[in-house]
């Protein structure tokens, strides 16, 4: 795995690349991609960082790992390329946005438009084997992405962290709620969306906070 990461992120995460765990992770990922189909495509593993430089981050949305079926994963959590059928969680995200703002849900599941407004769409695990959800978890990616979240939490101010589900919610432990807005709820998955994701008003609360802090709201 030839690591090519956006410059501002590369500076913050350089110490992670030098750690033994990352060398082991890189060797594992290279082996997995050589042995069979994995996602996202190699050039998009660090797409979340490429689309949203460190200084431009305003909002962080954390997913768990990439979609594991062909043609879906694009290195941005919850996002799928234009023309791909919307996954259930993304449909529910769009439904909540519609309920908050009244805007019609987009036909496209490509969330690059959010990333370019400052929404870091970060999966905790950045790669996955085809058809095997979670297959690259606990190999080192979580340590790496936790370092990215910690860097934002300590170096930046007035960010919004949208933490959906129990896994993402654990990250609140190292985010200062006096320095940032931390919003937690159930996950948008069909298994849990009706247990607190629908009606959480996170998108409106996020924009209200950004405006109060003198920033431009997100066009969801």
ABEGO torsion letter per residue (X at the ends): XBBBBBAAAAAAAAAAAABAAAAAAAAAAAAAAAABBBOBBAAAAAAAAAABBAAABABBBBBABBBABBGABAGBBGBBBBGBBBBAAAAAAAAAAAAAAGBBBBABABAAAAAAAGBBBBBABABBBBGBBGAABGAGAAAAAAAAAAAAAAABBGBBBBBBEAAAAAAAAABBAAABBBBBBBBABAAAAAAGABGAGAAAAAAAAAAAAGBBBBBX
